[in-house]
Amino acid sequence: LITVSRSLLLARPVLRHVLRRSLQGRRIDPTDPSRGRFDRAGAERILARTFRWTERLVPLARLDRLPTVGNRVNVVLAVMTVALYRALLDDGVAPDRAADLVSDAGWRVYETAARPLVFLGRLRHRDRHRRMVFALRLLLRFPFSAPGRPGYELTTDDTGDAFLTTWTWCPPQAFVREIVDVEGDHGELEAFRRSWCTYDWAFNDLLAGGQGAYRRPHTLSHGDDRCDMRWAVDESGSGTAVTLRSRM
């Protein structure tokens, strides 16, 4: 099992690096120049607040319920997403701005983790679609393995011109929703949606070498009963999404 202390120990230097890169120099409030910009001291202050919130929130995540290491890692990251959002609010950042800053910071982590998959896919396959499916299959082994609730729950279909993943349970999203149900919604669900639930378009484009054609008609974070994702390559190279068959 990944212990809480080990998870936080590993995450601290990563989060410090991410916050410095994503916060320093950014406006605190784009509509009010008098608020200034984040400097290094500001990033360190938010980092310290983030870890205080993380220590408070981790016990509520009940990581021992989750059946796989990958599921636990992702829920720890969801804890830190909420913790960073709340740390920014504590620093006087408006909720809408805080959600955007959390999203930008999270993408840096997401993209960094995705790059090796893209590289491996290119080594393994010349065909863009097969590269994409190869990378997605690796992700479904770790960290998105799906043993069922309370872990990830999904079905897949790669028999057509798209790779279909239909998720009916997402532990990170379930954690955030549970926190909101207990402590009230101060924008945490929206911050989670803007970060975790908006990366797929850019990720599909990354996997497809700039020719992604991603669709998601339904989303758990919008209150739907599933996230039905359609990963595909626009072989025409026109930048226009291809027509994907539906599997509702």
MARTOR-246462 format. One record per residue (C-alpha): residue in one letter; x, y, z. Coordinates in steps of 0.25 Angstrom, whole numbers, plus 5000, padded with zeros to 4 digits. Layout:
N
AXYZ/...
// end
This chain:
248
L500050005000/I500450144997/T500450215011/V499950355013/S501250405018/R502050345006/S501050404996/L501150545002/L502750525003/L502750494988/A501750604984/R502350724992/P503550744982/V502750724970/L501650824975/R502750924979/H503350914965/V501950924958/L501451044967/R502751124964/R502551094949/S501051124948/L500851234958/Q502151324958/G501851444949/R500351414948/R499351524951/I498651504964/D497451564958/P497451594943/T496351704945/D497051774956/P498551814953/S498751874967/R498651724972/G500051704966/R500651574962/F501051444969/D502551444973/R503351334979/A502951364993/G501551364989/A501651224983/E502351174995/R501251225004/I500251154996/L501051034996/A501051035011/R499551055012/T499350945001/F500050845010/R499250885022/W497950865015/T498450735009/E498750675023/R497350715028/L496750655015/V497450525013/P496750445025/L495450485018/A495850415005/R495950275012/L497050225003/D497050085010/R495650065003/L496250074989/P496749934983/T497949984974/V499150064976/G498750144963/N497450184969/R498050224982/V499050314975/N497950384967/V497150414979/V498350474986/L498450564974/A497050594975/V497250634990/M498350724986/T497450784975/V496450824986/A497550864995/L498250964985/Y496851024982/R496551044996/A497951104999/L497751204987/L496451244993/D497151265007/D498151355000/G497051444995/V496951394981/A495451394975/P494851254973/D494751274958/R496251314957/A496651204967/A495951094958/D496751144946/L498051144953/V497851004959/S497450954945/D498751014939/A499650954950/G498950824948/W499150814933/R500650834935/V500650704944/Y499750634934/E500550674921/T501850634928/A501350494931/A500750474917/R502050504910/P502650374912/L501450304907/V501450384894/F502950344892/L502650204895/G501550204885/R502350264874/L503450154876/R502450044876/H501450094864/R501550174852/D500050184851/R499450304859/H498150224864/R498950104868/R499950194876/M498750264883/V498150124887/F499450074892/A499650194901/L498250184906/R498350034909/L499550064917/L498850174925/L497650074928/R498749984935/F499250094943/P498750184949/F497350174943/S497250024946/A495749994948/P495449884958/G494049934960/R493450024972/P494050084980/G495150084970/Y494950124955/E493850054948/L493750054933/T493549984920/T494449994907/D494249974892/D495349984882/T494649904870/G494350024862/D495050154857/A495050214871/F495550164885/L494250174894/T494350174909/T493050194917/W493350224932/T492250204942/W493050224955/C494250314957/P494850314971/P495550454970/Q494150514966/A493450434976/F494450484987/V494150634983/R492650614983/E492750554996/I493550665002/V492550764996/D491350685002/V491950685016/E492550825016/G491750905006/D492150944992/H493151064991/G493451044977/E494250914979/L493450834969/E493650944958/A495150944961/F495150794959/R494350804946/R495250904940/S496450834943/W496250684943/C495050684933/T495650784923/Y496950714919/D496450604910/W496350694898/A497750744899/F498250604903/N497550534891/D498250644882/L499550604888/L499350454886/A498950484872/G500050564868/G499250694867/Q498050624860/G497150584871/A495650574870/Y495150554884/R493650554888/R493050534902/P491450554901/H491350524916/T492150554929/L492050504943/S492450644948/H491250704941/G490350614949/D490250514937/D490250364940/R491550334932/C492650394925/D492650344911/M493950374904/R494250364889/W495650364886/A496050374871/V496950424861/D496550524850/E497250454838/S496850564829/G497750664836/S496750774834/G496650794849/T495150764849/A494650654858/V494250534851/T492850474852/L492950364863/R491950254865/S491250264878/R491150164889/M490150214900/
// end
